[in-house]
Structure formats: C-alpha cells, structure tokens
C-alpha cells in the first residue's frame, strides 16, 4: 500500500513525466506497427535522410539484391541508373509525389524498370523522405509484347496491302492438308473468289489434274523447292487457266506450309499454241511443196531441155553480129536457169528424203584426180593455180556419187571466191579414217558467218547476186549431203587470207590399201 501511495504521490507531484512516458509508449507501438506493415509490404520502401538510407523493408533487399546491412548508410542514388538521376532530381525539387517511372540498378548491375513515388515525413524527429518503389519488369514486358503484337498486326496489314496490289498470285497452303492459309487478291480473282476468303478451302479443288499437286510435293521433297511449273487450274465456274508456279516450304502460324507464287500465262499459252499451229501449217506447206517439186522434176526439166535444144538449133543458123550476140546472151540465161532449177530440184529431193546413200567400194584417189583435172582448166582460165596433195591408192566405202558431189561443190566454192593465188585439194590420214581438205586463198569467212554460209541462198560478198559466184545453194547442198553420208564438214578461215573446208570420213566407212 505504501508503494502504491508513493507512485500516486509522484504522479501528482510530476504530471508531465507521466504524459511523456505515455507518448513514448504510443510512439514505440506506432513504429512497431510500421515495421510490421513495412516488412509485410510487397512494395519496396526506402527511408533516407539527405539521400543517406536510414531504413528499408525486406522487399527493397529483394529488388536491389543488397542486404539490409549493406543498404543502411548507403547513398540512395546508388539504387538508380545514372540516366534516371536527372529525372529524380527534377521530381525532388518540384516536390512531386505522384508515381513516375525510373530505371533501377541492382547490386550486380542489372537494370530494372521501377515505378516510384516519394513523400517527405518526420522520422525519429528528423525530416526524411519515404520512397516506395515497385518492380514493373513484368508489366513492361507485357507492354512490349502488346506493342510488338500491334506492330506485327500493322506490318501484316501493310504486307497484305502489298500482296493484294501484286499482279502475281501469292498463296500459302498447309503442307499436309493442302488447305489455303493465305491467298492474295490476285489469286481470288484467278479462281473467281473475288471478295471472298480462300482460307480453309482445299487447294486441290482448283487443280484441273490433282496429280499436278502431288508432282509438286514430290519436287519439294526431292529438291527443297519447285520452280517454273506450268499447271492447269480451274476456277469455281470451271474456267481453266494456265499458271506458272514456283515456291518453297515455310513455317506459317507454327505449321509446315508451302509458299507459292503463281502467274497467269493463259495468254502466253494461247500465243504458243497459235505459233505451234502456224509452224505445223508452214512445215506442212513446205513438205507439200518439196514433194511436188521432187515428184514433178521430170515435168519441170522437160520444157527447159526443149528450150536448150531450140537455142542450140538457132545458134547453128546464119545471123548477123547483133543477132549472134543476142543468142549468146539467151544461151547464158538458159544455162543459169538450168543450173538454178537443177539445184532447187536437188534440194527438194534431199528435203523430201528421196535420196538414199548407196555404199560401194571405190578409189578416193581416182575420184579426186578427176576433179583436179576438171578444175585445173577452170583455174587456168581465171589465172590462178590448182594444186593437189593426194595420197595414192586410197579405197573407201561410201556413196561415190554423193561424196563426189560434196567435193565438187567445195571446189566450185573455192574457185568462185579466189581471185589470186590458187586452190589446193589434199587428203590426210586420220585415226581409222581419211580427211579430204579443200584449201583456197580467197576472201575468207568472218567468224560470225561461218554457220550462215550453209544456209540456202546465202552468199558472202555478192550483193549484186553475180551468177559467176554461184547461186548460194552449193554449200547448202554440201551440208545436206554430208548429213546423209554421216561425214561432218569443218571450216577454218582467216578473213582476207583464205579458208579450209574439210570432210572426215568415219573409220567404219574407210578401207586403206
């Protein structure tokens, strides 16, 4: 009792002390509640005085990777990336208390996006700032994903616009089912689906022949792609079109798919068919003409032979000088006409397949000696020389008439285009065969014309069509005869210096004695 009376007496004597103790108790309880709330908070809390950290909660240690002991006494600026410092200073000076975003930095230097807000408070009798920070990494990733999705949708929309404006059809079909996953406006137009989607429709329905799709899949399996395939397709109304298709496998929407480009070539195919028909008609007309000329050769030669006889009979009569000169000119014209007709009839017989080689064993040396004698006189008349280098006693097995015609035409060609120097006929042994060579010192043949000289009526350096240089059929006949005999004709030439024509007789047709 005495003790209680003592306490009451002290309280009566010192009332201010009692109030102070009560205030301290309430403060301790408040701080304890704050500590418990702070520790339980999911948001990071920092209390700093003049930028020096005096208290933190557990969430801040989790965000920053620092321990509580490391954080107490550390500068609060170390918790934020340097690039965020100007913004934080601006907000501090303005007394800004609303949330804003900054970039935090962990103990290990990892950057984290944070949402932060702060407020001035009294802490243990001093002015301090309480900062609440939230880790918004997940939110930022979600925002970036949304932005990427929106950008992707915008990009897809732009690409769709580009594809729809393309004159070439663009399609994507599922590899396994063959259903459309994408088709641009050009494809819809081709198949009669204008304004309608083709997605989910089986592409096989548009093949005129379903085997074409399976053939394309085989190409993709074998080569990894398909290119320039002509495919006949059909629209919803059954109208057929030819398309040129190319493509390769891709992944589309997580599925194996086939990307293809198709181009409407219906007009081109129509033109090709018309050209093919025109070509067939032209070839038919040529065949008819050729067979007619070959069949009517006797009937065509008969009136010409009669004309020759009449001219010869007329020449034996007495005439004055003018009449004789006129008859001579008529004779030259008739000779030229006969030469042209004979060549034309020969060409028509070759083209009609009426000439068939008849092999026999004969002396090549004797045949060439006859040609040297024949052309030797013609060369002397022209003022050039005719030389020979013929291996004696060569026996060959081929068609003697056709081979002599080839050699004679080559000699005649050399004579026509040689104005000085001369010509040479020679033979050379080759492995299992023999080569006939006709050399001349004529005008030569430019490289770009060495194929054309074997065309009908093509002549070098004869714009006035001088008959003395032939009619342009000699080498054309040589080419046809060489093909019949299986003996290729080769040409070597130096413009301005001369040419060499050679004929190789294969070993299967050669016998040397």
HELIX and SHEET records of a PDB file:
HELIX    1   1 UNK A    2  UNK A   13  1                                  12    
HELIX    2   2 UNK A   15  UNK A   40  1                                  26    
HELIX    3   3 UNK A   58  UNK A   64  1                                   7    
HELIX    4   4 UNK A   68  UNK A   71  1                                   4    
HELIX    5   5 UNK A   76  UNK A   79  5                                   4    
HELIX    6   6 UNK A   82  UNK A   94  1                                  13    
HELIX    7   7 UNK A  137  UNK A  165  1                                  29    
HELIX    8   8 UNK A  185  UNK A  190  1                                   6    
HELIX    9   9 UNK A  203  UNK A  206  5                                   4    
HELIX   10  10 UNK A  211  UNK A  223  1                                  13    
HELIX   11  11 UNK A  266  UNK A  295  1                                  30    
HELIX   12  12 UNK A  297  UNK A  315  1                                  19    
HELIX   13  13 UNK A  321  UNK A  351  1                                  31    
HELIX   14  14 UNK A  364  UNK A  382  1                                  19    
HELIX   15  15 UNK A  400  UNK A  416  1                                  17    
HELIX   16  16 UNK A  447  UNK A  449  5                                   3    
HELIX   17  17 UNK A  452  UNK A  454  5                                   3    
HELIX   18  18 UNK A  467  UNK A  469  5                                   3    
HELIX   19  19 UNK A  474  UNK A  485  1                                  12    
HELIX   20  20 UNK A  507  UNK A  509  5                                   3    
SHEET    1   A 5 UNK A  52  UNK A  56  0                                        
SHEET    2   A 5 UNK A  44  UNK A  49 -1                                        
SHEET    3   A 5 UNK A 126  UNK A 135 -1                                        
SHEET    4   A 5 UNK A 111  UNK A 123 -1                                        
SHEET    5   A 5 UNK A 100  UNK A 105 -1                                        
SHEET    1   B 5 UNK A 180  UNK A 183  0                                        
SHEET    2   B 5 UNK A 169  UNK A 174 -1                                        
SHEET    3   B 5 UNK A 255  UNK A 264 -1                                        
SHEET    4   B 5 UNK A 240  UNK A 252 -1                                        
SHEET    5   B 5 UNK A 225  UNK A 234 -1                                        
SHEET    1   C 3 UNK A 360  UNK A 363  0                                        
SHEET    2   C 3 UNK A 394  UNK A 398 -1                                        
SHEET    3   C 3 UNK A 510  UNK A 512 -1                                        
SHEET    1   D 5 UNK A 385  UNK A 389  0                                        
SHEET    2   D 5 UNK A 422  UNK A 430  1                                        
SHEET    3   D 5 UNK A 433  UNK A 440 -1                                        
SHEET    4   D 5 UNK A 498  UNK A 505 -1                                        
SHEET    5   D 5 UNK A 489  UNK A 494 -1                                        
END                                                                             
